[in-house]
Amino acid sequence: MEQTKQLPSNFEELLESHEKPILVDFWAEWCPPCKMLNPIITQIAKDWKERVTVIKINIDEKNEIASRYGISSIPTLILFKNGKEVKRSLGAMSLVSLKNTYEHYL
């Protein structure tokens, strides 16, 4: 799973050039629901490794990206395909819920 320190300087370029859909987890270290979601995101990255790339963006370290995408509540998950946002969800959820929410878009 990619972390924020590995993000290119142009996040939009990554979104547009990446061959697989990208699921972005906007989170922060101080956020209890984000910590609850972390093992679920890790499991998604393993289960769907052939279908989606998972990237975690710490909003405290990359606040310009969070601001650009209107992140006002965390955790926020956004699925991008071909550079475009196709699905967004707010808050922690179970593995089953997350799969049910996003699988249709992959």
C-alpha positions in Angstrom: 0.0 0.0 0.0 1.4 3.4 -1.0 1.9 6.1 1.6 1.9 9.8 1.2 5.6 10.1 1.1 5.6 8.2 -2.2 3.1 10.4 -3.9 4.4 12.3 -6.9 4.4 16.0 -6.9 1.5 16.1 -9.3 -1.3 14.0 -7.7 -3.7 14.6 -10.6 -1.1 13.3 -13.1 -1.0 10.0 -11.1 -4.7 9.8 -11.1 -4.9 10.3 -14.9 -2.0 8.1 -15.9 -2.6 5.1 -13.6 -4.0 2.0 -15.4 -6.0 0.7 -12.4 -8.6 2.6 -10.3 -7.2 4.3 -7.3 -8.9 4.2 -3.9 -7.6 7.1 -1.7 -8.0 7.0 2.0 -7.8 10.5 3.5 -6.9 10.1 7.2 -5.0 11.6 10.1 -3.0 10.1 13.0 -5.2 11.8 15.6 -8.5 10.4 14.2 -10.0 7.4 16.0 -12.3 6.3 13.2 -9.3 6.5 10.8 -7.4 4.1 13.1 -10.5 1.7 13.1 -10.6 1.8 9.3 -6.8 1.2 8.8 -6.9 -2.6 9.0 -9.9 -2.7 6.7 -8.0 -0.6 4.1 -5.0 -2.9 4.5 -7.2 -5.9 3.8 -8.8 -4.2 0.8 -5.3 -3.5 -0.6 -4.5 -7.2 -0.3 -7.9 -8.6 -1.5 -8.2 -6.3 -4.5 -4.5 -5.9 -5.4 -5.1 -6.9 -9.0 -8.1 -4.5 -9.3 -7.3 -1.3 -7.5 -4.4 0.7 -6.1 -4.8 1.9 -2.5 -3.2 5.1 -1.4 -3.3 6.6 2.1 -3.1 10.4 2.3 -2.4 12.0 5.7 -4.3 15.3 5.6 -1.9 16.9 8.0 1.0 16.2 5.7 -0.7 16.8 2.4 -3.4 19.4 3.3 -3.2 21.0 -0.2 -4.4 17.7 -1.8 -7.1 17.3 0.9 -8.2 20.9 0.4 -8.3 20.4 -3.4 -10.8 17.5 -3.0 -12.9 19.2 -0.4 -12.1 16.9 2.5 -13.8 18.3 5.5 -14.4 15.1 7.4 -12.2 12.0 7.9 -11.9 9.3 7.2 -13.0 10.0 3.6 -12.5 7.4 0.8 -12.5 8.4 -2.8 -12.3 6.1 -5.7 -10.9 7.5 -8.9 -11.0 6.0 -12.4 -9.3 7.6 -15.4 -8.6 10.7 -13.3 -12.2 11.2 -12.3 -13.9 10.7 -8.9 -16.5 8.0 -9.3 -17.4 7.3 -5.6 -16.9 8.9 -2.2 -17.8 7.8 1.3 -17.3 9.3 4.7 -16.6 7.6 8.0 -15.4 4.2 9.1 -17.2 1.1 7.7 -16.8 -2.7 7.9 -14.9 -4.7 5.3 -18.2 -6.1 3.9 -19.7 -2.6 3.7 -16.7 -1.2 2.0 -16.6 -4.0 -0.6 -20.3 -3.7 -1.2 -20.0 0.1 -1.7 -17.0 0.1 -4.1 -17.0 -3.2 -5.9 -19.6 -2.1 -8.5 -17.2 0.7 -9.6 -14.2 -1.5 -10.2 
